[in-house]
Amino acid sequence: MDDSELEMLKGDYGSLRPDIEARLDEFRAVWECGSDDSIFRELVFCLLTPQSKARSCWAAVERLHECNLLNEGSAERITAELKGVRFHHTKARRVVDARRFLPGIKSRLAAFGSSIDAREWLVKNVNGMSYKEASHFLRNIGKGRDLAILDRHILKNLLRFNVIENIVMSITPRRYLEIEENMRVFCRDIKIPMDHLDMLLWCRETGEIFK
């Protein structure tokens, strides 16, 4: 990486920062104003995203919500609505299993003293949630601004900026936390908050600021 690449990154951030901040404000509003149901929708979205396109996953969540299937539908009914979502049978079962945290998911998460503690609980208790999905979920409800969402887009850019030395197919929990700390240091060095950098890098790869 040369200095010009880093300057380009900072230039893109200057242009996109207002849109990034507006999106993150929307995420925080999910927590501040949202109900258990709205928070559960974000949980389901993050359970659906592995190896699937974010747009397709959110469209599926909206269909499930409109059909009243998120809280009551069988795994078979949910599967039928997961168009464009890979591994839909497995993910439908995970959605059904996650309902055991309703009602009360918001109060349960509010009890944790930090986003780190909340993430650990999610990884240990929600079937289908790794560090990446749990970090994604917490960020999307405004509770994980200091957590890294290490998907392929982010890892590709962390390699590009010499934050990591290589990309492996499977990241162990220990390695995930090491990369996350390296990303934190990088964020401090370039003076871009972690959640802002995540959205900036994702936008550079996909062309949009989404979820």
N, C-alpha and C positions, 0 to 999 in steps of 0.2 A: 504494500500500500504506500502511495506517495501522498504528500501533503495536499495535492490538488483533489484527490478523492475525498479526503476529510473535509476540505472546504466546500466541495459540492454537496456533501451530506448536510453541513451546517446551513448552506444556502437553501437547500430543499426544506430544511426545518423552519427557516425563517418564513418561507412562503406558506407552508402547510400548518404552522403552529396554531393559527386561529381555528382552523377546521378540526385539528386534533383536540384542542381544548374544549371545543363545543361538543365533540363526541364524548369525551371523557366526562363532561358535565352531565350528559344524558345518562351515562352509566351510573354516576353517583346518585342521580334522581331515582333510579330503580331501587336503590337501597333506602334512600331517605323518604320516598313517597310510596314505594311499592308494597304490595301484599305478599303473603306466602306464595300465592299463585304466580305472580309476576316473577318472583325470584326462582320459583321452580321451573318456569319456562326457560330461564337462562341456564339452569342446571341441565335440563334436557338437551338444549342446544349443544352444550359442551360435551355431553355424552355421545351425541351424534357425529361430532366433527372429525374424529380420527379417520384419516384416509378418505375424507369426503369433502366436497366443496362447501364453504361456509354458506353461500347463498342458497344452495339446495337444502342444507340442514335447517336454516331459519325458515325457509318456505314450508318445510315439513312441520316444524313447530307451530307455525301459524295455522296450518290445516288441522293439526291435532287440537289446537285450542278452539278453533271455530266449530269443530265437530264434537266438542266436549269429551274428547278421548284422553286428554292428558291425565286427568284425575280418575277416570272411570273405565276407559276402554281396555279391552283384553289385549294381550300381546299380539294376537292374530289381527285384531282390528288396527292396532298401531302399525304393525308391519305393512299393512296395505297402503298406509299413508306415507311411508318412508321412501317415496320415489326419488331416485338420484342419490340415495344414501347407501353407502356400502355396508355390508354385514348387517342388514336391516333386521334379520331375525334375532341375532344376539343383542343388538341395541334396543329393540323393542322390549325384550325381557328385562334389560337393565332399567329402562324407563319405569316399568311396572314395579321392579324391586325398589327403586328410589322413592316410590310413594310412601314408604314406611316412615319417611321423615316429614310427612305432612299429617296434620298441620303442625306448625311450630318451627319450621326450618329457619325462619328469620331470627327468632329469639335464640335458637340454638347457636347460630353463627355469631350473634351479638355477644354471646357470653365469653368468647375468646378474647384474650388480651392483645393478640397480634394476628396479622394475616398469616404469618408463619404457622402459628398454632392452629388456625382454622384450616389451613391447607393440609396439615398433617392429619387432622381429624377426617377430612374429606377423603384423602387417599386411603386411609385405613377402613373407612366405613361405607363409602359409596362404590358399589361394584362398577368397574369400568373407568374409574378416575385415577389417572396417574398424576404426577406432579404437573405435567403440561396442562391437562384438562382442568385440574383443580385451580391452577394459577389463572387459566383463561376465565373460568367461571367467576372467581373472586374479582378479577379485573372488570368483568362485564357487569358486576353489581357495585362497582365503586369501592371495593374492599381489598384490592390487591395491587395498588400502584407501585409497590416495591418488589413485585414478583416477576420473574421472567417466564415468558411463554415460548418455550424452545421448540417451535415447529420448524419445518424445513426452510421456510423463507428467512426466519431469523438466524438459524444456524449458518445458512449460506452467506449471509452478510457479516456475521461474526467472524467467519473464516476470512472473508474479504478484508476486514479491518484488523486482522491479526489478533483478535480477542481469543480465538481458539486455533489450534494447530491443525486439526483435522475434523472431519465429520464421520461419525460411526453410525451404523444402521440402528443399533439399540443403545440407549443411554441408561445406565444404571442410576438409581436414586443418588448415590454418592457423586457420580459424575455430573448429574444434573445440577446439584447444589454447587459444585465447583465452577461449572460454566456460568451459573447464575451470579456467583460472586465476582467472577471475571467481568461479566457484563456490568455489574454495579460499579466496579472500578472504572471501566470505560466510560460509563455515563457520567461519573463525577469528573473525569478528565475532560470530557467534551462539553460538560455543563448542559446536558439534556436529560431530563428525568426518565427513569426506566420505562414508565408507561407511555410516555411521549415517544421514546425511541422505538419501542415495539410497534406502535402505530405508524411511525415514519417509515421504518424498514418494510413493514407489511404493505404499505401504500406504494413504495418504490417497486415492489415486486408484482403487485396485483393491479395497480393503477387506481385503487380506491381506498377510502377510509370506511371500514364497515364494522365488523365485530371481532 
